[in-house]
Amino acid sequence: MDKKTAEKTVTAEKKVKAADTFASGNAAPAAKAAKPAAAKAKPKAKPAVNAAAAGKPAVKTAAKAETAPRVKILFAAAEAFPFCGTGGLGEVAGSLPKAVNKDKGFDVRVMVPYYKDLIPAEFSSKFKFLTSFNVQLSWRSLYCGIFEYDYEGVKYYFLDNEYYFKRNALYGFYDDGERFAFFSRAAVEALYLINFIPDILHAHDWQAALIPVYYKLYYMHNRAGYGKIKTVFTIHNIEYQGKYGRETIEDLFGISKQELHSLEYGGCINLCKAAMDYSDAVTTVSPTYAKELMSPAFSYGLSEIVKWNANKLTGILNGIDYTGYDPRTDDALFVKYSPDTFPEKAGNKTGLQKMLGLTVDPDIPMIAVVTRLVAHKGMDLLKQVVHDILKQNVQIVLLGKGDADYEGYFTYVERNYEKKFKAVIAFNRDMSRKFYGAADMFLMPSRTEPCGLAQMIACRYGTLPIVRETGGLYDSIQDCNSENMGNGFTFSRYDAEDLAGAISRALLMYNNNRAVWDALAARIMRIDFSWENSAKSYKDFYKGLL
């Protein structure tokens, strides 16, 4: 952190020049992809040895390969589905370990807080208590219990402290910094107690950002068996960085003031910045988002830190749970269907039209919006174009909560277009699935979108995405030029006129060539956005790190 300015500038320039080589992706067919660069090149295979000539039976070589040690990885995250979660982080922590563990060469486990009032009893009643210990966080000596649960091929550990985690929500409390500092310190301390010293300790988002910091400062050289652990930090959304006053470093986080320079940025402690600097590798949730983070327009003040760490940054596109999101088996749908029975999808549209009080007509094109009602999700653009769109023969259904201004505005629009527009101001998983199944088009005009899962889910349900070319939307959706190319409709500028143009092109194809539309919609249902693709990229990444 104290390098000479000239030396630092030269090094930073080299890193910036190499920036375009770090992004890796796993975009599905008809999507863009980049080759991983963070992973080390595999060594050339040695020539095969003739077992007989060497005087050794070949069976011994096979047995030796079978007993090769598994790569041990521990995820540390603030949430993980199906136990607890609010969005993409929970999806990743709940799905990626399961996909990686299908390869018997890996043993991925997950550690999360034990939210006693939030985790469903169907799970918590089966938790096994392992042990308890005290966590030293500054002047505080705090109880921590460890519970264990095996679920779908993954071992989960739940860290218990009722004062911090027995609450009615995951986040949003005045002491979130202290809560997750406790979680981070406890996670590193607990490794020897669970008898699992990982090869890689993988921390997710700002809530776990102190894990690589605590590890490097207090455990790497001071705890037997801890010395060879590699640390990875994943940025799911850089907007949330964990910022706290400089004066909290000792009392709140239990870190000496002598280390303030390594945690401080922009006049305050920045946990996301510290994690990037302390980790051995940094990942984010799509190749394009990794590149975008080097721009001040996307990085919320951390572009220079991202550039400084460009040589250890990798972007890997997330996936979706193909078992959980399957229109052939989804009980939330009015009518189940598949690519081979695509015409039956129309029954979901008429079912939703009846439920919401819209005009019932399977031929009216329907656009769905399922999102948080905030500006960076493109709601300001939708607000500008919604009246012009509704002048056409089209219906729009919107589901979400967010800023009061947007909630109020779209409720007002509903009152003016009762048979054409419906705003459901709620977070409702069952209703969201009905929207995916019923709609013909799915709108995501985001200003920024680190990865995005909704556009992949929409494809799974044969609902063509209309997206802005940013982050994971760019990596997963390619503009349609015909029924044989692309899997959605895209626009590049963050501009209301461009959004309206993309919607118009989609409506034109739907209204003028329905056979082409239906063939395209059925085809995108077969695109593989599953976690297996992401898992392959992550396995290569992990192997390259060791």
N, C-alpha and C positions, 0 to 999 in steps of 0.2 A: 504493500500500500504506500510505501515511502520512496518509490523509485524516482530517479531524477526526471524532471519534466521532459527533457529532450529524449531520453531513452524511452519513456512512456509513450511519447508521441510517435516515435518510429515503430514501436511494437504495435500500437493501436492501428497505425496505417496498414501494417502487414495483415492484421486481423481483418480489417475492413475489406481489403482486397480479396481475402479468402472467404468472405462472407457467403458468396453464392455457392460454396461447395459443401456447406454444412447441412442443408435441408434434406431430409429423407421423407418419403411418403409411401402410402399404400393405397392410392386412389384406385377405385374399382374400374372395371371396363368402361370405356367412354369418358374417363376422367383423366386429369393430368397427374403426373407423378414425377418425383425426383429421387435420385439415387442417394442412399445414406452415405455421408462422408465422415461422420464422427466415429463410426466403428473402425477399428484397426483392420488393416488388410490381413486376411487369413494367410498363414504360412503355407508354402507349397507342400503338397503331400509328399512324404518320403516314398521311395520306390518300394513296392511290395516285396516282402521277404519270402522266399520259398521255404515253407515250413519243413518239408522233408529234408531239403539240403542243409538246413540249419540244425537238424537233429531234434526239432521240437514239434510235437503234434499241433496241428492247426487249431484244435479245439481249445487249447490254452489261450490263444490269442483272442478267441471269441469270448471266453469267460472273463478275460481281463477287461474287455470293452464293456461288458455288462456291469461290471462293478465300478465303473468310473463314477467319481463323486458328482452329485447333482449340484447345479448352480443354485445357491441359496440366496433368495431375495426377500426382503421385508419391506412391504409398503406401509407407510405411515400417513394417514389421511384423517381429516376431520369428519368424513362421512363415507359410507359405503352402502349401496343398495344390496339386499332389500332391508337392511336393518335400520338405516337412517340416511336421509339425503334430501337435497334440494335441487340438484341439477347435474351438470356434466361431470363434476368431480365424483359424485356418488356413483354415477354410471361406470366411470373408469375403474374406480377402486373395487366395485362389485363384479365387474365383467372381465377386465383384462387379466387378473391373476388366474381365473378359471381357464381362460383360453390358453395362457402360457403353460399352465400345469398339465395340459393334455400331452405335452412333450415330457416324457419321464426323466429327461435330463435336467429339469428345472423343479425347484421347490419354492414356490412363491407363497408367502403368507401375508396377512394384513393385520395391522394394528390400528384401532380406532378408539375414541372415547366411549365409555359406557353411559349412554344417555338413558337413564333408568325409566324416565317417564315417556320416552319417545319410541324406544325399540319395542316392537310388538311382542306380547307375552308368548306367542307361539314359538318365538326364538329364545327369548331371555329365560324362559322356564327350563330350557335345556342347556344353558350355560354351565360350564364346570369351573368351580373356583380352584385356582392353582395355588396362589400364595398372596402375601401382601408385604409391602415394604414402605419405607419413608423416603420421600423425595426432598432433597435439600434445594430450595429455591430462594436464594438470598438468605434472609434471616428466618425464613419459614421452613419448618420441617413438617411435611404434608403426607398424610396417608395415601397410599395407592394400592388398590386391589387389582389382581390380574385374573380375568376369566377367559375361558377358552371354549371355542365351538367350531366343529367341523361342518362345513356346508358346501355341497356340490364340488368336492375335491379340493377345497381350500381351507386351511386352518386360520381362524380369526382369533385375535386377542383383543379383549376389551379392557381398557384401563379405567378403573373405578375411583371416583372421588365425588361424593354426593354434593359437596358444596359447590364444585365447579360444573358438574354435568347433570345433576338432577333438576333440570329446568324444563320450561315448556317450549323451548325452541333451541336450535343448534347455535345460532349466532344472534348478534344484535344487543349484547349486554355491555354495560360500562366497563366491565373487567375482562373483556375478551382477550386482551393482550396477556394478562396474567393467567387466564384459563389455559391458553394454548402454549404459553411458556412452560406451564406445568406439564402439559401433555408431551411436549417435545423433550423435556428433560427426563421425564418418566420413561418415554419410549426408548431412549438410549440406555438408561440405567437398567431397564428390564431385560435386556438381551441375555445376560448370563442367567437370570432367574427362569426364563422360559427354555433355557438350554438350546438356544438358536442364535448362534453368532453368524450373521449373514455375510455373504461375499459382497452384496450390494445393499445398501440402506437407501430406499427410494422415498423421499419426502415430497408431498404434494401440496402446492399452494402455500400462501403466507402463513396459514395456521400451523404448518409443520416446518416452516422455513428455518426455525432455530435448531433443528436437528443436526444439519451439517455443521453449524456453528458450535454447538455444544460438543459435538463429537470431536472436531478438530482441536478445540481449546482444552478440553478436560478429560477425554477418554482415549484418544488415538495413541498417545504415548504414556498414559498413566494407568491403563487397565489391561491386565493380562488377557491375551486372546483377541483384543480389539484392534490391533495395530494394522491389519491388512484390509479393513473394510473400505470399499469404495462408496462414495455418496453421490446420489443423483437428486436433482431438484427439478420438478416439473411445474411450469407456469401454465395454469389453466386459463387464467384471465389476469393480465398484468395491471388491470385497473385497480385491483385490490392488492395492496402492497404491504400492509401492516406497518403503518407509520405511527411513531410515538415520540414524545419529547425526549431530548437528550438526557435530561435529568433522571429518567427512569432506568437507565442502564444497569445500575447496581441494585436498587431497591426492588424493581419490578422483575428484571430478567436475571439477576444474579451474576452479571458479567462485570469484570473490573473496568473502571474508567479508562485504564490503559488501552483497552481494545475499542474505545469509542470510534477511533478513526476508521475501523474496519466495518462498523455497522452504520455509520452516519452517512447521509447523503441529502443534500438539499436543506440542510439546517435541522434535520431530525433523524432519529433512528429509523431506518428503512429495512425491514426484515427480508423483503424480497431481494433487495440489492445485496444484503449480506449473504443470503443463501446462494445467489449466483456466484459471488466471489469465493465462497468457502467450498462449494461443491466441486467434485471431480468432473461432473458432466451436468449439463442442463438440457432439458427437453421441453418442448411445447407441443400443442395438440394438432398442428398441421404444418406442412412445409412452408406454405405461403405466409402463415402467421409468424413463423420464425423470422422470415425475411422482413415482414412489416414491422416487427419490433425494433428494428434498427432505425426506423423513422420516427421523429418526434410526433407525427400525426397519430401514431398508434401506441406509443410506449408510455404515455402518461408520465413523462419526465425522466424515464430511465433509458433512453436510446443510447446514451454514451456508455452506460454500464453494459448494455447488451452488446454493443460493438466491442467493448473491451474483452468480453467473454465469448466472442463469436467463434473462436476455435474449438470451443467445447459445447456448442449449441446444436441441437438436432430437432427437426420438426417431424413428427410422426402422426399421421391422421388417425383419429379415433374411429371406432366402429360402433355398431349397435347390436343388441341382443336379438339374434334371429329367432330364438325360441320364444321370447317374450313378445316380440313384434312380428306376428305371423297372421295375415288375414285368413288363412285357412282354418285357424283354431281360436281366433280372438273372440272371446265371449262378449266383449263390449259392442261388437258389430251387430247391426240388424240382420245382415246376411253375410255369411262367410263365403269366401271366394278365393280363387287362385289365378295365376296367369292363364291356365287352360280353361277356366270358367269365368273369364273376365266380364262378360255381359251381366253377370249376377251382381257386380259391384253397384249397378244402378239402384238396386233395392236399398242400399244404404243411403243414397241421396234422398229418395222419397221418404224413407223412414225419418231422416233428420229434418226434412222440410216439414213433415207433420208435427214432429216434436217441438220445433221452434216457431211454428206458425207462419212459415214462408209459403209462397205459392208452390203447390205440389205439381212438379213437372220434371220428369227425368231428363229432358232435353235441354233445360236451362243450364248453362255452364255455372258451376259453383266454385268460388275461390275461398280457401280457408286460410286463416291467420291464427296461429297458436304461438303466443310469445309473451314476454314481459312488456308491458306498455310503457316503454321508456324511449328516450330519443335515439340512443345509439342502436336500437333495434329497427330504426327506420320509420318510427311512428310519425315523425314530423313529415316525411315524404308521403306516407299514406294519407295523412290529414289533408295534404294539398291536392291529392288526385281523387279522393274517394267519391266526391260528388260527380265528377265527370265520368268515372267508371260506371256509377250506378244509373247514369242516363241510358246506358246500353242494356241489352237483354242479358242480365247477369245477376247472380246473387253472391253476397259476401257474408261469411260467418266468421266471427272473431271471438277468440277465447283467451283470457289472460287478465292479470292484475298488474298494477304499477302506479305510475304517477297519476295523481288525482285529476290533473288537467286532461290527460288522455282518456281516462275512464269516463269523465264527464262528457267529453266531446263525442266519443263514439256512442255513448248512450243517447246523446242528442241526435246523432245521425240516424240511429235506429228508429226514433220517434217520427222522423221524416220519411223513412223508407221501410215501413213496417213489414211489407211482403218481400223485400229484397235484401235487407240487411239485418243481422242479428248480432248483438254484442253480449256475450256471456262474461261478466266481470267476475272471474273466479279462476283458481287453479284446480282443475278437475281432470284426473287421469282418464277416467272412463269417458268423459265427454271428448277429450282430445283424440282418443282412438276413434270415436264416432266421426269426428271431423276428418281425420286421415282417410277413413273408409268411404266417406260420402263425397268429398270434394273431387273436382277434376283437376284443380290447380292449387298449389300451396305457395303462399307469398312470404318471402324473407328478404326485405329490402335493407338489410343491416348496414349501418355505417362501419361497424367492426364486428367480426364474428370469428373468434379464435379457431373454433372447429365447426360447431353446429352439428346437432344430431337430427334435428327435425327434417332437414332436407333429405337425409338418408332414409328416415322412417317413411317420409312421403313417397319416395321411390318404391320402397317395400310394399306400399299399399296401392301402387299404380296411380299416384297423384303427382302430376308433373310440377316440379319446383320452378318458381320464378324468383331468381335470386340476384343480388348484387355480387359482382366478382371481387370478393375479399376473403382473406383467411381460408378457412376450411370449405367455404362455399365455392371458391375458385378451384380448389383441389378436387372437389367431388362432383361438381355439376358442369357439364359442357353444353354449350348452346345447341339447340336443335336446328339443323338445316334441312333434315328430311326425317322420315320415319326410321331410317337406318343409321342416323348419326345423332349423337348427343343424348342427353337425358333431362333436359329442362330448357328454360329460357333465361338468359342472363343479360345484365347491363353493367357497364363499368363505372361511369361517373355517378357520384352521389348527387343525383339531380331528379326532381319530380318529373320532368319531361321525359327523361330516359326511363324511369320506372313505368310511366304510362305507356311508352312505346313497347316495352317488353310485354306488358299485359295485353296490349292490342295485338301483338303478333301471336300470342298464345290463343286469344279469343278467335282470331282469324282462322288459324288452323283448326280449332275445335268446330267452328261453325261451317267452314267451307269444305272440309275433308274429314269427316267423322271416322271413316274407315282407317285412314292414316293415323289419326289421333289414337284410336283404340289399339291399333297394332303397336304404336309407340309406348302407350301406357302399359300394355301387357309386357312389352320387352323390358322396360326399366324395372319391373318387379323381379326380374331374374338377376339383376346386378348384385354382385356380392360385396356388400358393405359390412360383412360380419366381423367380429372381433378376431377371427382366425387370421385375417390379413394383417391387422395391427399387431397381433401377437408375433407373427413371423418377423416383422420389422423390429419389434422390441427385443426378441431373442437375439437377432443379429447385433443389435445395439449393445445388449448386455455382454455378449461374448467379446465384442470389440473393446469393452471397457476393462475387462479382466486381463 
